[in-house]
Amino acid sequence: MLTVDDFDFDLPAALIAQHPAPSRTASRLLHVSGPALVDLRFTDLPSLLAPGDLLVFNDTKVIRARLFGQKDSGGQVEVLIERIVDARHALAQVRASKSPKPGTKLRLADAFEVTVTGRAGAAQEFFALELPEGGDFWQLTEAHGRLPLPPYITHAAGSDDESRYQTVFAREPGAVAAPTAGLHFDEAMLAELRAQGIEQAWLTLHVGAGTFQPVRVTELSEHRMHSERFEIPQATVDAIAATRARGGRVIAVGTTSLRALEAAAQSGELQAGAAETTIFITPGYRFKVVDRLITNFHLPKSTLLMLVSAFAGFDTISAAYTHAIAERYRFFSYGDAMLLEKHE
């Protein structure tokens, strides 16, 4: 039986991409098909797809979720919004020398005040925040927040990050982390794929900060996933059904797209609509919707590494990561990509 330690690996710090490639499609692409590992460029992707295939993208948009401020006692705080529940209410991670108690007021960005009303989350990891009557978290974070780069990127978000840590098709605000497989696509490639007869469909999954959290239990069955919101339009369900009917392949662009599709098919049939998911995909899972997966390289001991191991096979992913490190691929959000074939 696999444990969390089976998903650990040593990664040289120099391979953690700190900045995006010169252009979106300039990354490398490792094609992983069982034991076959082929080193390519991301611009080779269209040649690996066929007319009638379907790419499913996540159109979530990263919000300016990081805010700095102070408690009413004067202590400094850093707030990372996890989810805007409604205009006046949000869940957030709060870093402070002492955890704020319910009733504590936080002055953020020297611009507005929120009140801590309690704790939330499966492990009580989030603080519930409330704005005064008439406040709007959507407007205030956009005006005063900062882009929440992942914890392994060591520089503060700059103008380059403002554009490149967002997909070109980002439409629906709500994520606090980018669906990074989508960062490799630009408008020219999307047009090239359409011209080649490769269909495109959309869904929304708002990525939470929990995507970066390692699994901290030994037995995978004891891990509890963070909850994320997703919505799948009927048009996407119809596009997948049409793809199946014509013998095409469904290719998820990113683990977020895959998680949403698989979560929406737990009844056995893919369902349109909005829902929450805590789906935790580990080796042994039987995939119901997705045939191929485009993804970046993931953190050691992370749920996403477990997901790709379930999809392509544990031994296959282990070999692929060993190869990627030896060939000095760039890792994580701003890094290179893989095209994975489903392990049968």
C-alpha positions as CSV (number, residue, x, y, z in Angstrom):
1,M,0.0,0.0,0.0
2,L,1.3,3.4,-1.0
3,T,2.1,6.0,1.7
4,V,2.8,9.7,1.4
5,D,6.6,9.0,1.5
6,D,6.2,7.2,-1.8
7,F,5.5,10.6,-3.4
8,D,8.6,12.3,-2.1
9,F,11.5,13.3,-4.3
10,D,14.6,15.5,-4.2
11,L,14.3,18.5,-6.4
12,P,17.3,20.9,-6.9
13,A,16.2,24.4,-6.0
14,A,17.6,25.7,-9.3
15,L,14.9,23.7,-11.2
16,I,12.0,25.6,-9.5
17,A,11.0,28.2,-12.1
18,Q,10.9,31.7,-10.6
19,H,9.9,33.5,-13.7
20,P,7.8,32.5,-16.8
21,A,9.4,31.5,-20.1
22,P,10.1,34.3,-22.6
23,S,6.7,33.6,-24.2
24,R,3.8,31.4,-23.2
25,T,4.4,28.6,-25.7
26,A,8.2,28.6,-25.2
27,S,8.2,25.9,-22.5
28,R,9.3,22.4,-23.0
29,L,6.9,19.5,-23.2
30,L,7.5,16.0,-22.0
31,H,5.2,13.4,-23.7
32,V,4.7,10.5,-21.3
33,S,3.1,7.5,-22.9
34,G,3.7,4.5,-20.7
35,P,7.4,3.8,-20.6
36,A,8.1,6.1,-23.6
37,L,9.4,9.6,-22.6
38,V,9.8,12.0,-25.5
39,D,11.3,15.5,-25.0
40,L,9.5,18.1,-27.1
41,R,8.6,21.8,-27.2
42,F,5.1,23.0,-26.2
43,T,4.7,24.2,-29.7
44,D,4.7,20.5,-30.8
45,L,1.4,20.0,-29.0
46,P,-0.9,20.4,-32.0
47,S,1.0,17.6,-33.8
48,L,0.1,15.2,-30.8
49,L,-3.6,15.9,-31.2
50,A,-6.1,14.9,-33.9
51,P,-9.1,16.5,-35.5
52,G,-12.1,15.6,-33.4
53,D,-10.2,15.7,-30.1
54,L,-11.5,18.0,-27.4
55,L,-9.5,20.2,-25.0
56,V,-11.2,21.2,-21.8
57,F,-9.9,24.4,-20.2
58,N,-10.5,26.0,-16.8
59,D,-11.4,29.7,-17.3
60,T,-11.1,30.8,-13.6
61,K,-9.4,34.1,-13.0
62,V,-6.9,34.7,-10.1
63,I,-8.0,37.5,-7.8
64,R,-5.7,39.9,-6.0
65,A,-6.0,37.9,-2.8
66,R,-2.9,38.9,-0.7
67,L,-3.4,41.8,1.7
68,F,-1.1,43.3,4.4
69,G,-2.3,45.2,7.4
70,Q,-2.4,45.2,11.2
71,K,-4.6,44.1,14.1
72,D,-6.4,46.7,16.2
73,S,-3.7,45.9,18.8
74,G,-1.0,47.1,16.3
75,G,0.4,43.7,15.4
76,Q,1.2,43.1,11.7
77,V,-0.9,40.6,9.7
78,E,-0.7,39.0,6.2
79,V,-4.1,37.9,4.8
80,L,-4.5,35.5,1.9
81,I,-8.1,35.3,0.9
82,E,-9.1,31.7,0.2
83,R,-12.6,32.3,-1.0
84,I,-15.0,35.3,-1.3
85,V,-18.2,33.8,0.0
86,D,-20.3,36.9,-0.8
87,A,-19.7,40.6,-1.0
88,R,-19.3,41.1,2.7
89,H,-17.8,37.7,3.8
90,A,-14.6,35.8,3.0
91,L,-12.5,32.9,4.3
92,A,-8.8,33.6,4.6
93,Q,-5.5,32.4,5.9
94,V,-4.1,34.9,8.4
95,R,-0.4,35.1,9.4
96,A,0.3,37.0,12.6
97,S,2.5,36.7,15.6
98,K,-0.7,35.6,17.5
99,S,-3.8,34.2,15.9
100,P,-6.6,36.8,15.9
101,K,-9.5,35.9,18.1
102,P,-13.2,36.3,17.1
103,G,-14.1,40.0,17.3
104,T,-10.6,41.2,16.3
105,K,-10.6,44.0,13.8
106,L,-8.0,44.0,11.0
107,R,-7.0,47.2,9.1
108,L,-5.9,46.0,5.6
109,A,-3.9,47.9,3.1
110,D,-4.5,51.0,5.2
111,A,-7.7,51.2,3.3
112,F,-10.5,49.2,4.9
113,E,-11.4,47.2,8.0
114,V,-12.6,43.6,8.5
115,T,-13.8,41.7,11.6
116,V,-12.7,38.2,12.4
117,T,-15.9,36.3,13.2
118,G,-14.5,32.8,13.7
119,R,-12.8,29.8,12.1
120,A,-13.8,27.6,9.2
121,G,-12.5,24.7,7.1
122,A,-12.2,21.0,7.7
123,A,-9.2,21.6,10.0
124,Q,-10.3,25.1,11.1
125,E,-7.5,26.4,8.9
126,F,-9.3,29.5,7.7
127,F,-10.5,32.7,9.4
128,A,-14.0,34.0,8.6
129,L,-13.8,37.7,7.8
130,E,-16.7,40.2,7.6
131,L,-16.8,43.6,6.1
132,P,-19.1,46.4,7.4
133,E,-22.5,47.0,5.8
134,G,-22.0,48.1,2.2
135,G,-18.5,46.6,1.9
136,D,-17.5,44.6,-1.2
137,F,-14.6,42.1,-1.0
138,W,-14.6,41.8,-4.8
139,Q,-14.0,45.5,-5.3
140,L,-11.6,46.0,-2.3
141,T,-9.3,43.1,-3.2
142,E,-9.1,44.3,-6.8
143,A,-8.2,47.8,-5.7
144,H,-5.9,47.1,-2.8
145,G,-4.8,43.4,-2.9
146,R,-1.7,41.9,-4.5
147,L,-1.4,38.9,-6.8
148,P,-0.9,35.8,-4.7
149,L,2.1,34.1,-6.2
150,P,2.8,30.5,-4.9
151,P,5.0,30.1,-1.8
152,Y,7.9,28.7,-3.8
153,I,8.2,31.8,-5.9
154,T,10.5,34.0,-4.0
155,H,10.0,37.5,-5.5
156,A,7.0,39.8,-5.0
157,A,4.5,40.0,-7.8
158,G,5.6,42.4,-10.5
159,S,4.1,43.7,-13.7
160,D,5.2,40.6,-15.7
161,D,3.5,38.4,-13.1
162,E,0.3,40.4,-13.4
163,S,-0.1,39.2,-17.0
164,R,1.7,35.9,-17.1
165,Y,0.3,34.4,-13.9
166,Q,-3.1,34.5,-15.6
167,T,-4.3,32.5,-18.5
168,V,-5.3,34.3,-21.8
169,F,-8.8,32.9,-21.4
170,A,-9.3,33.8,-17.7
171,R,-12.9,35.1,-17.3
172,E,-14.4,34.1,-14.0
173,P,-12.8,35.7,-10.9
174,G,-12.4,33.5,-7.8
175,A,-9.1,31.6,-7.8
176,V,-6.2,32.3,-5.5
177,A,-3.8,30.2,-7.6
178,A,-3.6,29.9,-11.4
179,P,-4.6,26.8,-13.3
180,T,-1.0,26.6,-14.5
181,A,-1.3,24.1,-17.4
182,G,-3.3,26.8,-19.1
183,L,-0.5,29.3,-18.9
184,H,1.3,27.7,-21.8
185,F,-1.5,28.6,-24.3
186,D,-1.6,31.9,-26.2
187,E,-4.2,33.1,-28.7
188,A,-2.2,32.0,-31.7
189,M,-2.0,28.4,-30.5
190,L,-5.7,28.4,-29.6
191,A,-6.4,29.6,-33.1
192,E,-4.1,27.0,-34.6
193,L,-5.8,24.2,-32.7
194,R,-9.2,25.3,-33.8
195,A,-8.0,25.5,-37.4
196,Q,-6.8,21.9,-37.1
197,G,-10.3,20.7,-36.1
198,I,-9.5,20.3,-32.4
199,E,-12.5,21.4,-30.3
200,Q,-12.3,23.5,-27.2
201,A,-14.7,23.5,-24.2
202,W,-14.7,25.4,-20.9
203,L,-15.4,24.9,-17.2
204,T,-14.7,26.9,-14.1
205,L,-12.9,25.6,-10.9
206,H,-11.7,28.2,-8.5
207,V,-8.3,27.0,-7.3
208,G,-7.7,27.3,-3.6
209,A,-4.4,27.8,-1.8
210,G,-4.7,24.3,-0.5
211,T,-3.4,23.1,-3.8
212,F,0.1,23.9,-2.5
213,Q,-0.3,22.1,0.8
214,P,1.6,18.8,1.2
215,V,-0.2,15.8,2.6
216,R,0.8,15.6,6.3
217,V,-0.5,12.2,7.2
218,T,1.2,8.9,6.4
219,E,-1.8,7.0,5.3
220,L,-3.4,8.6,2.2
221,S,-6.9,7.5,3.4
222,E,-6.6,9.8,6.4
223,H,-6.1,12.9,4.3
224,R,-9.0,15.4,3.9
225,M,-9.0,17.5,0.8
226,H,-9.9,21.2,0.9
227,S,-13.1,22.1,-0.9
228,E,-13.2,23.9,-4.2
229,R,-16.1,25.3,-6.2
230,F,-16.6,24.4,-9.8
231,E,-19.2,24.8,-12.5
232,I,-19.6,22.8,-15.7
233,P,-21.8,24.3,-18.5
234,Q,-24.2,22.0,-20.3
235,A,-22.4,23.0,-23.5
236,T,-19.2,21.3,-22.2
237,V,-21.2,18.1,-21.2
238,D,-22.6,18.1,-24.7
239,A,-19.2,18.7,-26.3
240,I,-17.7,15.7,-24.4
241,A,-20.6,13.5,-25.4
242,A,-20.1,14.5,-29.1
243,T,-16.4,13.8,-28.8
244,R,-17.1,10.3,-27.5
245,A,-19.6,9.7,-30.3
246,R,-17.1,10.5,-33.0
247,G,-14.2,8.6,-31.4
248,G,-12.2,11.6,-30.3
249,R,-10.3,12.0,-27.1
250,V,-11.1,14.2,-24.1
251,I,-8.0,16.1,-23.0
252,A,-8.1,18.0,-19.7
253,V,-5.9,21.1,-19.6
254,G,-4.6,20.9,-16.1
255,T,-5.4,18.9,-13.0
256,T,-8.1,21.4,-12.0
257,S,-10.1,20.7,-15.2
258,L,-9.6,17.0,-14.6
259,R,-10.8,17.2,-11.0
260,A,-13.9,19.1,-11.9
261,L,-14.8,16.7,-14.7
262,E,-14.2,13.6,-12.5
263,A,-16.1,15.1,-9.6
264,A,-19.1,15.9,-11.8
265,A,-19.2,12.3,-13.0
266,Q,-19.2,10.5,-9.7
267,S,-22.8,9.3,-10.3
268,G,-21.5,7.5,-13.4
269,E,-22.7,10.2,-15.8
270,L,-21.2,13.6,-16.3
271,Q,-23.5,16.3,-14.8
272,A,-23.7,20.0,-15.7
273,G,-24.1,22.6,-13.0
274,A,-22.3,24.1,-10.0
275,A,-21.1,22.2,-7.0
276,E,-18.3,21.8,-4.5
277,T,-15.7,19.1,-4.6
278,T,-13.3,17.5,-2.1
279,I,-12.4,14.7,-4.5
280,F,-9.0,13.1,-3.7
281,I,-7.7,11.1,-6.6
282,T,-5.0,8.5,-5.8
283,P,-3.6,5.4,-7.6
284,G,-6.3,2.9,-8.1
285,Y,-8.9,5.5,-9.1
286,R,-10.9,4.6,-12.2
287,F,-11.2,7.7,-14.5
288,K,-14.6,8.3,-16.0
289,V,-14.2,11.2,-18.4
290,V,-10.6,12.2,-19.2
291,D,-8.4,10.3,-21.7
292,R,-5.3,12.5,-21.7
293,L,-3.9,15.2,-19.4
294,I,-1.8,18.3,-20.0
295,T,-0.1,19.3,-16.7
296,N,2.9,20.9,-15.1
297,F,5.3,19.2,-12.7
298,H,4.0,19.1,-9.1
299,L,5.3,19.4,-5.6
300,P,6.6,16.5,-3.6
301,K,4.1,14.8,-1.4
302,S,1.3,16.8,-3.0
303,T,-2.2,15.6,-3.8
304,L,-1.6,16.7,-7.4
305,L,1.4,14.4,-7.7
306,M,-0.8,11.6,-6.4
307,L,-3.4,12.5,-9.0
308,V,-1.0,12.3,-12.0
309,S,0.4,9.0,-10.6
310,A,-3.2,7.7,-10.6
311,F,-3.7,8.9,-14.2
312,A,-0.5,7.8,-15.9
313,G,0.7,5.1,-13.4
314,F,2.9,5.4,-10.4
315,D,6.0,3.8,-11.9
316,T,5.5,5.9,-15.1
317,I,5.4,9.2,-13.2
318,S,8.3,8.2,-11.0
319,A,10.4,7.5,-14.2
320,A,9.1,10.7,-15.8
321,Y,10.1,12.9,-12.9
322,T,13.5,11.3,-12.6
323,H,14.0,12.0,-16.3
324,A,12.8,15.6,-16.0
325,I,15.2,16.3,-13.2
326,A,18.1,14.7,-15.1
327,E,17.2,16.8,-18.2
328,R,16.7,19.9,-16.2
329,Y,13.1,20.6,-16.9
330,R,11.6,23.7,-15.1
331,F,9.2,22.7,-12.3
332,F,6.0,24.0,-10.8
333,S,3.7,27.0,-11.8
334,Y,6.1,28.8,-14.2
335,G,7.7,25.6,-15.3
336,D,7.5,23.2,-18.2
337,A,4.6,20.8,-19.1
338,M,3.8,17.2,-19.7
339,L,1.3,15.5,-21.9
340,L,0.2,12.3,-20.1
341,E,-1.5,9.3,-21.6
342,K,-4.0,7.5,-19.3
343,H,-2.7,4.3,-17.7
344,E,-5.0,1.4,-18.6
